[in-house]
Amino acid sequence: MKRVYVAGKYSDDNVLSVLGNIGRGIKLCKDLFLMGYAPFCPWLDHQYVLHTTDDERKSLTVSMFHAYSLAWLDVSDYMLVIPDRIENSRGVQAEIARANQIGIPIFYSIEEMINHERGISEVFGG
């Protein structure tokens, strides 16, 4: 099962846009899961916050979430980027830079990723 780090915009300037970003991200991860991939879905991170006590929540930081995400990126086979408005996302840009640094293939659509896999399979007689 290929591990796919899914990157895309999370934050935004209003709550409706944030919820839209979360919805798009979770849907894409669900689609990947149903296709047989093991997606990392950062849009589920809010569950950690929702399931902490007030005291636990005080110890959470944004940098903890960034470090946790990058730990998953480091062991992923692919990165799939939701291209919608990512040029304004410092987080997505940092994730793309890290994937490039460690040599993880980056794709901007499921079709592009699948075509890449088919090319690998054809080269190796799969």
Number of C-alpha atoms within 10 A of each C-alpha: 9 11 19 26 27 27 26 24 26 20 15 14 7 8 10 10 14 16 15 15 20 21 15 17 23 19 14 18 23 15 14 18 16 10 9 11 15 18 24 22 20 21 22 13 13 10 9 11 13 10 10 12 9 10 8 10 13 9 8 13 9 8 9 11 14 14 11 13 18 17 11 14 24 15 13 20 17 21 24 23 22 20 14 11 10 16 11 11 15 11 17 21 15 13 22 19 12 15 21 13 9 11 12 19 15 20 18 15 14 15 10 13 18 12 12 14 13 13 13 12 11 10 9 8 7 9
